[in-house]
Amino acid sequence: MILGQQLRTQDMSDPSKISTVSLNSMSSGLTVSIIKAALSQPIAGDESRSHSSYHSPPSIFEHIPIEIWQEIFLSSLQHEHLPELEELSGPVWGRTAFPPRGETLLPKTPPKLSHVCTLWRDVAFAMPELWDTLYINIFTRDTATLSVADIQERYNDTIHKRLSRAGERPLKICLVGQGNPADATTIVRSITQFSRKWETLHLAVPSESLYPLAGLESEDVPFLRSLKIFQYNWRRRDPMNPEQYHSKPNSAQFAFCDKAMKLRRLCISFCPPLTSAVWPRLQEINLQMTPSETWGILRVLKECVNLQVLTLVGFGITLDPPASEFFSLEMPNIHTLNLEHPVGRRWLLHQLSLPNLRHLTLRGSCEGQNSQIILHAMKDVLNRSSNPSLDTLTLNFDCHALELDVVLDFLARNPLLTELHIDDGTPCMTTNRPVINSGLLRALTLENASRDTGAAEYCPLLRRVKFVGCTGVSDEEVATFLQSRIDLALGKQEEIGVSTSTCLDAVEITMKRPSHSHTLDIVRKRLSDERVSISIHTTR
């Protein structure tokens, strides 16, 4: 109603006379009402409707400039929640979101918009940027009403139409289909028709479904920069059997990597060959092998002379070192290290020198003393590498036995830390001792300038803070910590080479209880007045 009243007050015969304020209001109103209503309606399939079944647009729509619709459609796409696509653009590239929600095709927004009316269909079909990303999940399929051949034909038809609408834009494709080799092969064959536009390709499919890739040559994948080939492996292993770590990978799986001359990011779940031309080209590698053997990983890393980002997923095991090796491996280009489920990684870290490491993420399961062992090992890496300090640190363990003194010792080793993210919110392990506790906040609380105690020992340059799942701290302790960061004395800042009114840029704190502190509300307002992005909220 509000949107209609606004439009009726405008001279719609000339779209150029529509005020900017009204256009902004229209965008907001449409996003909240019309777009929301349209996207909430189910559709039978991506291409299930004939042209004759489309509704004519309301007459008022026809006077809205196409650019406004395009802006609204892009905004709608950007606000579609797609956890499955975090492995394409999330904080750790290649990290799989478990479990898949059962959605067959994502994003949903483009086809839903195109099914509302003829105008929206024409606008959506003429926007390649709506169609350049495609996620396909074929874990399950309904064969009660459709034959296997019909299902595969529908996949082919839908994929061809969606990707064709992307025009010449680089494509990002993610296919998950471990349970259906036949369907996965069909879809791999379908997307191969668009290989010249691939920029990012993620394939979590059985190895036999990859054979359509074998026929591709370098000229068929001229723009492919990111590749993930992943197979789930539930086979039980004898951790002390060395033979399992020297198995030869499927040649077809890795031969394709050599043909992608612009490949810079690679994620694999199998033991790769060392004789590959791809290693020197890589800038990022994500090895998702559980378990993986230390010396085998080091041999791969030795070939990756230009590597900048290293992600290791799964626990490690160390067999006896080869007689002719090893081996301290310096990797001067690595600036980011991500370790997930890092049990057994101490010996691998003991061999590495990372003089320019700036960003560290530790996450996943790390039972018993392993979490503390890993922090000690990382401290040794920094000391051995003459690395002055990390810039960012993320601690997001599912289960751990971290002690406060170990955490503080590691923070003290990194005096130039600017970003700290600690997540105590994992619900699966209620026995974890909270990392975010009173002792941690007291240590991070800087003394007021007037007291001049020189107590800015831990993270004096901290600019971005994210604490998730706080249970072991009070509102007053949070407020005191934040207040001290606002009041950081200018003199202190000059000692460490900073000159700003506040040392904070962004604060995100999630508590597992309601917050009713007036003091915290005052601090929150002051941070907001200082143009600090701040979010303090409650979650279960």
MORAWO-V48272 format. One record per residue. N is the residue number from 1. RES is the residue in one small letter. PSI is psi in whole degrees, -180 to 180 (* if undefined). D_LAST is the distance of its C-alpha to the last C-alpha in whole Angstrom. Layout:
N/RES/PSI/D_LAST, N/RES/PSI/D_LAST
This chain:
1/m/-46/37, 2/i/-42/36, 3/l/-44/37, 4/g/-41/40, 5/q/-40/41, 6/q/-42/41, 7/l/-36/43, 8/r/-22/45, 9/t/-5/46, 10/q/157/47, 11/d/94/50, 12/m/-8/49, 13/s/-22/52, 14/d/101/52, 15/p/-25/48, 16/s/-17/49, 17/k/-4/49, 18/i/127/46, 19/s/154/44, 20/t/-39/41, 21/v/-43/39, 22/s/-37/40, 23/l/-42/39, 24/n/-41/35, 25/s/-39/35, 26/m/-45/36, 27/s/-47/33, 28/s/-48/31, 29/g/-42/32, 30/l/-41/32, 31/t/-40/29, 32/v/-38/27, 33/s/-73/29, 34/i/-51/32, 35/i/-46/30, 36/k/-44/27, 37/a/-42/29, 38/a/-43/31, 39/l/-15/28, 40/s/-10/27, 41/q/134/30, 42/p/152/30, 43/i/148/33, 44/a/-28/36, 45/g/168/36, 46/d/-38/37, 47/e/31/40, 48/s/-13/41, 49/r/140/42, 50/s/163/46, 51/h/-32/47, 52/s/-17/48, 53/s/-2/45, 54/y/144/44, 55/h/150/44, 56/s/144/46, 57/p/150/43, 58/p/143/44, 59/s/-33/47, 60/i/-30/44, 61/f/-34/43, 62/e/-17/46, 63/h/-4/46, 64/i/129/43, 65/p/143/44, 66/i/-36/43, 67/e/-33/41, 68/i/-45/39, 69/w/-42/38, 70/q/-42/38, 71/e/-41/35, 72/i/-43/33, 73/f/-43/33, 74/l/-41/32, 75/s/-41/29, 76/s/-42/28, 77/l/-43/28, 78/q/-25/27, 79/h/4/24, 80/e/124/23, 81/h/116/20, 82/l/77/22, 83/p/-27/20, 84/e/-27/23, 85/l/6/25, 86/e/-27/23, 87/e/-16/26, 88/l/-38/28, 89/s/13/27, 90/g/-178/24, 91/p/-29/24, 92/v/105/25, 93/w/138/28, 94/g/-7/28, 95/r/121/25, 96/t/136/24, 97/a/117/21, 98/f/146/20, 99/p/159/21, 100/p/147/23, 101/r/-3/21, 102/g/1/25, 103/e/137/26, 104/t/-48/30, 105/l/131/31, 106/l/152/29, 107/p/156/28, 108/k/-26/29, 109/t/-49/29, 110/p/-51/33, 111/p/-33/34, 112/k/-42/33, 113/l/-41/34, 114/s/-10/38, 115/h/3/38, 116/v/-51/37, 117/c/172/41, 118/t/-38/44, 119/l/-50/43, 120/w/-37/40, 121/r/-48/41, 122/d/-40/44, 123/v/-48/41, 124/a/-43/39, 125/f/-23/42, 126/a/11/43, 127/m/91/40, 128/p/-30/40, 129/e/-13/37, 130/l/-18/35, 131/w/8/36, 132/d/0/36, 133/t/134/33, 134/l/125/33, 135/y/130/30, 136/i/126/32, 137/n/117/30, 138/i/38/32, 139/f/-41/31, 140/t/162/32, 141/r/151/34, 142/d/107/36, 143/t/11/39, 144/a/-36/40, 145/t/-16/41, 146/l/143/42, 147/s/165/44, 148/v/-42/43, 149/a/-40/46, 150/d/-41/45, 151/i/-45/41, 152/q/-37/42, 153/e/-39/45, 154/r/-42/42, 155/y/-50/40, 156/n/-47/43, 157/d/-46/43, 158/t/-46/40, 159/i/-44/40, 160/h/-44/43, 161/k/-42/43, 162/r/-48/39, 163/l/-29/40, 164/s/-34/44, 165/r/-15/42, 166/a/-7/41, 167/g/-129/44, 168/e/10/45, 169/r/144/42, 170/p/141/40, 171/l/142/38, 172/k/117/35, 173/i/133/34, 174/c/120/32, 175/l/123/33, 176/v/118/31, 177/g/53/33, 178/q/-30/34, 179/g/-11/34, 180/n/83/37, 181/p/-39/40, 182/a/-48/42, 183/d/-41/40, 184/a/-41/39, 185/t/-42/42, 186/t/-45/43, 187/i/-40/40, 188/v/-41/41, 189/r/-37/45, 190/s/-46/44, 191/i/-20/42, 192/t/-26/45, 193/q/-21/47, 194/f/21/45, 195/s/-28/45, 196/r/-13/47, 197/k/3/44, 198/w/131/41, 199/e/-42/39, 200/t/131/36, 201/l/118/36, 202/h/123/33, 203/l/107/35, 204/a/78/33, 205/v/163/36, 206/p/151/38, 207/s/-33/41, 208/e/-16/44, 209/s/-3/42, 210/l/-5/43, 211/y/-26/46, 212/p/-21/47, 213/l/-22/46, 214/a/-27/49, 215/g/-3/51, 216/l/143/50, 217/e/176/52, 218/s/-40/51, 219/e/-14/52, 220/d/-16/50, 221/v/60/46, 222/p/-18/48, 223/f/5/44, 224/l/118/42, 225/r/-26/40, 226/s/126/37, 227/l/131/37, 228/k/126/34, 229/i/114/36, 230/f/133/34, 231/q/134/34, 232/y/138/32, 233/n/103/33, 234/w/8/32, 235/r/131/36, 236/r/140/36, 237/r/150/38, 238/d/111/40, 239/p/-18/38, 240/m/10/42, 241/n/108/44, 242/p/-21/45, 243/e/-33/46, 244/q/-20/43, 245/y/-3/42, 246/h/18/46, 247/s/145/45, 248/k/132/47, 249/p/160/44, 250/n/121/45, 251/s/-34/48, 252/a/-31/47, 253/q/-44/43, 254/f/-22/44, 255/a/-34/48, 256/f/-36/46, 257/c/-39/44, 258/d/-27/48, 259/k/-18/49, 260/a/92/46, 261/m/-22/48, 262/k/11/45, 263/l/127/42, 264/r/-19/40, 265/r/131/37, 266/l/131/37, 267/c/123/34, 268/i/159/35, 269/s/16/34, 270/f/162/38, 271/c/119/41, 272/p/157/42, 273/p/151/46, 274/l/-24/47, 275/t/75/50, 276/s/142/49, 277/a/-7/49, 278/v/-29/46, 279/w/-49/45, 280/p/-19/46, 281/r/-19/45, 282/l/138/41, 283/q/-20/39, 284/e/137/36, 285/i/139/35, 286/n/108/32, 287/l/111/33, 288/q/73/31, 289/m/128/33, 290/t/112/32, 291/p/172/34, 292/s/147/36, 293/e/135/39, 294/t/-51/39, 295/w/-34/43, 296/g/-42/43, 297/i/-42/40, 298/l/-36/42, 299/r/-41/45, 300/v/-48/43, 301/l/-33/42, 302/k/-31/45, 303/e/-17/46, 304/c/73/43, 305/v/-16/45, 306/n/17/44, 307/l/134/40, 308/q/-31/37, 309/v/127/34, 310/l/125/33, 311/t/127/30, 312/l/124/31, 313/v/128/28, 314/g/157/29, 315/f/159/30, 316/g/161/34, 317/i/144/37, 318/t/117/40, 319/l/179/43, 320/d/136/47, 321/p/147/48, 322/p/149/51, 323/a/-35/54, 324/s/-4/55, 325/e/178/51, 326/f/157/49, 327/f/104/48, 328/s/122/46, 329/l/113/45, 330/e/130/44, 331/m/87/42, 332/p/-16/43, 333/n/-13/41, 334/i/123/38, 335/h/-13/35, 336/t/131/32, 337/l/124/31, 338/n/122/28, 339/l/121/27, 340/e/131/25, 341/h/59/25, 342/p/27/28, 343/v/134/29, 344/g/15/33, 345/r/2/33, 346/r/-43/35, 347/w/-35/38, 348/l/-45/38, 349/l/-32/36, 350/h/-24/39, 351/q/-10/42, 352/l/144/40, 353/s/121/41, 354/l/77/39, 355/p/-21/41, 356/n/21/39, 357/l/130/35, 358/r/-24/33, 359/h/126/29, 360/l/130/28, 361/t/126/25, 362/l/124/24, 363/r/175/21, 364/g/-164/20, 365/s/133/21, 366/c/72/24, 367/e/162/24, 368/g/-137/26, 369/q/0/28, 370/n/-36/28, 371/s/-39/25, 372/q/-36/28, 373/i/-42/31, 374/i/-42/30, 375/l/-42/29, 376/h/-42/32, 377/a/-40/34, 378/m/-37/33, 379/k/-41/34, 380/d/-38/37, 381/v/-47/37, 382/l/-43/37, 383/n/-44/40, 384/r/-29/42, 385/s/0/42, 386/s/37/42, 387/n/122/39, 388/p/-39/39, 389/s/152/35, 390/l/158/32, 391/d/-40/31, 392/t/145/27, 393/l/130/25, 394/t/124/22, 395/l/114/20, 396/n/61/17, 397/f/139/18, 398/d/-47/17, 399/c/142/18, 400/h/175/21, 401/a/47/23, 402/l/135/23, 403/e/148/25, 404/l/-41/24, 405/d/-30/28, 406/v/-43/28, 407/v/-46/26, 408/l/-37/28, 409/d/-39/31, 410/f/-39/30, 411/l/-39/29, 412/a/-30/32, 413/r/-12/34, 414/n/71/32, 415/p/-15/33, 416/l/14/33, 417/l/128/30, 418/t/-18/28, 419/e/129/25, 420/l/123/22, 421/h/116/19, 422/i/130/17, 423/d/111/14, 424/d/12/12, 425/g/2/9, 426/t/121/11, 427/p/-12/9, 428/c/-17/13, 429/m/93/14, 430/t/-9/13, 431/t/-8/17, 432/n/138/17, 433/r/133/18, 434/p/132/16, 435/v/-37/18, 436/i/94/16, 437/n/-180/18, 438/s/-39/20, 439/g/-40/23, 440/l/-46/22, 441/l/-37/22, 442/r/-39/25, 443/a/-34/27, 444/l/-7/26, 445/t/120/27, 446/l/142/30, 447/e/150/33, 448/n/151/34, 449/a/-35/37, 450/s/-26/39, 451/r/-26/39, 452/d/53/40, 453/t/-8/39, 454/g/31/38, 455/a/8/35, 456/a/66/33, 457/e/-37/33, 458/y/119/30, 459/c/57/29, 460/p/-18/31, 461/l/12/31, 462/l/126/28, 463/r/-26/27, 464/r/127/24, 465/v/133/20, 466/k/111/17, 467/f/121/15, 468/v/134/11, 469/g/36/8, 470/c/128/11, 471/t/-25/11, 472/g/21/15, 473/v/154/16, 474/s/165/16, 475/d/-39/17, 476/e/-37/20, 477/e/-39/20, 478/v/-46/19, 479/a/-42/21, 480/t/-42/24, 481/f/-49/23, 482/l/-42/23, 483/q/-39/26, 484/s/-31/28, 485/r/-30/28, 486/i/-39/29, 487/d/11/32, 488/l/124/33, 489/a/142/37, 490/l/-38/39, 491/g/-42/41, 492/k/-40/39, 493/q/-39/38, 494/e/-31/41, 495/e/-33/42, 496/i/15/39, 497/g/25/40, 498/v/147/38, 499/s/83/39, 500/t/164/36, 501/s/-27/35, 502/t/150/31, 503/c/8/30, 504/l/137/27, 505/d/-38/26, 506/a/137/23, 507/v/128/20, 508/e/116/16, 509/i/125/13, 510/t/125/10, 511/m/148/8, 512/k/34/5, 513/r/159/7, 514/p/149/10, 515/s/127/13, 516/h/27/16, 517/s/122/19, 518/h/-38/22, 519/t/-43/23, 520/l/-37/20, 521/d/-40/21, 522/i/-45/24, 523/v/-40/24, 524/r/-43/21, 525/k/-40/24, 526/r/-41/27, 527/l/-42/25, 528/s/-41/25, 529/d/-29/29, 530/e/8/30, 531/r/32/28, 532/v/131/26, 533/s/115/23, 534/i/136/20, 535/s/116/16, 536/i/114/14, 537/h/174/10, 538/t/141/7, 539/t/165/4, 540/r/*/0
